[in-house]
Amino acid sequence: MLETLKKIHIRIKEGMLKDMLLQTKWIYQYARRYWLAMIFYTVLGLFGTVVGLGSSLVSRDLVDIITGHQTGRLLQTFCAMVGLAVGNIIISQITNYASNWISLKVDAEIKSDIFSKMLVTDWESIANYHTGDLLTRWSSDASNISNGILSWIPNLIINVFKFISAFAVVCYNDITFAIFSFIGIPVSLLMSKTLMNRMVSNNQRSAAMNAKMSGFNQESFSNIQTIKAFDAISYYIKRLKNLQKDYISMRLDFQRMSMVTSVIMSLVGLLVSYSSYGWGIYRVWTGAISYGTMTLFLSLSGTLTGALNSLISMVPSAINLTTSAGRLMDILEMPQEDYSLDDAYSEFQKTYQSNGISLELSDISYSYQNSTTVFEHASLEAHPHEIIALVGPSGEGKTTMLRLILALLCPQSGNGTVSSEDSDGIHKLPLTASARKLFSYVPQGNTMTSGTIAENLRMVKPEATDDEIISALKAACAWDFVKLLPDGIYSEVRERGGGFSEGQAQRLSIARALLRHSPILLLDEATSALDVATERAVLKNIMKDDYPRTCIVTTHRPTVLGMCKRVYAIREKQCVILSAEEIEQLVRDF
């Protein structure tokens, strides 16, 4: 006992109770939205409990009538018992249906809310988590929260009411039977305490293992082509089996503990039942109670034990609930992106888009969270009707610069602005997440998703007409192959652009960016899979119209640098403008 108290004291000092309190408060912000649903669920549960008690009392009267211990109307009592039994079935089904309906609705709403919050979480922070882990937290942990919100408090009220009402009926008829109802309480408390300690550890290990399994499966299926190409099938099967072995070992370890606990609890339940049965026989034998009352006591003994065990089991349920809340809080309490200028940027775009919008980064310094310094006092600018190039070796910061422009990353010093000039002067806004309204972006790699070509392009402009889509495809030099497809723009694209070459997928991605018709276009190695002639044609199409587009291109290939207004080379953590001679040298050395 002393050792147990010491362990509890250590856990409290480590902040376990404080963490659980914070997690409970976090859950409350969702729970208060659904108080009507909880009241409805509770009322149904309480009504079902009353009907159950009524059935037990009517059963007592029926047995007493049959055995001659009580006079009464047999047929009416029997009908009442049948009616209550049918009513109990109907209420049970209504409760299950209502519970499922509310649970699905709450689960969907909470997942939607958490999903939206995840999407606006600081990109660099959330990028530290594996997508499999994020998926597990969003699906499993969010479902735990929604189920817990609906059931925990109502079940607490229902089981307390069930226990008190059943105990009151027992005491009213024969208080000695109440003693047998409490025989198993010490054992139940001891077992629940042991299970609770193991459950905290098991929940954390289980969540981590589920995330690991989810991440492995996701990456394996996403990279099945690479796995086949390297003939690494046996290696991945072996990895899966090792993960499954660890998962099975973890689950069986907890299952063994649960099995021992269940056996002990079942034996205690049998002891309580047979003790009650024996005592009931003795009381009937001595004439203290009737057969009907004995039947009532045996029925309520199970009700009391079940309600008590349900109440005790709510402790580990609460731990499971707060564990899930803690895992979601880890994500949702990260810094959020700044969208406070959404309205200002919408007005800015509406007013100045026709004039063109310039971009300027001044004296930018940035280091990743792992302390890798990428830029120190770097600056660049780009204006309408210009193509600006960023060149440099791989890993020197070209993609990082685009992420800074998109406010996916926040510099430690310096600032970025967008601006437009008219007769009233220069109008500026600081670069924040809200500025993304002004950008179209083509990242590295294949970014097409499953669906039709039209659906992929309408992702950035849902109201786009077929003619607008075709026009964007022509500008991206993609219409030549799309028009040959059986279903044209409604041809299916498989996951990750399956069914199209890298060059075709790149041109579709460029078409999607052009369809958005944003004033600033960012191309991150977006033409790397194209031949030189197609690459130059795409860039010429981008800039030949009258739209005052500002375009920034990152590239390893200097073949298009002659089309660029300025070329920035990333050198010594700064952006250096190259001279015409240096550009010519790059082209010769390529």
Buried (B, 14 or more C-beta within 10 A) or exposed (E): EEEEEEEBEEEEEEEBEEBBEBBBEBBEEBBEBBEEBBEBBBBBBBBBBBBBBBBBBBBBBBBBBBEEBBEEEEEEBBEBBEBBBEBBEEBBEEBEEBBEEBBEBBBEBBBEBBEEBBEBBBBBEBEEBBBBBBBBBBBBBBBBBBBBBBBBBBBBBBBEBBBEBBBEBBEEBBEBBBEBBBBBBEBBEEBBBBBBBBBBEBBEBBBBBBBBBBBBEBBBEEBEEEBEEEEBEEEBEEEBEEBEEBBEEBBEBBEEBBEEBEEBBEEBBEBBBEBBBEBBEEBBEEEEBBBBBBBBBBBBBBBBBBBBBBBBBBBBBBBBBBBBBBBBBEBBEBEEBBBEBBEBBEEBBEEBBEBBBBBBBEEBBBBEEEEEEBBBEBBBBBBBEBBBBBBBEEEBBBBBBBBBBBBBBBBEEBEBBBBBBEEEEEBEBBBBBBBBBBBBBBBBBBBBEEBBBBBBBBBBBEEBEEEBBBBBBBBBBBBEBBEEBEEBBEBBBEEBBEEBEEBBBBBBBBBBBBBBBBBBBBBBBBBBBBEEEBBBBBBBBBBEEEBBBBBBBBBEBBBBBEBBEBBBBBBEBBBBEBEEEEBBEBEEEE
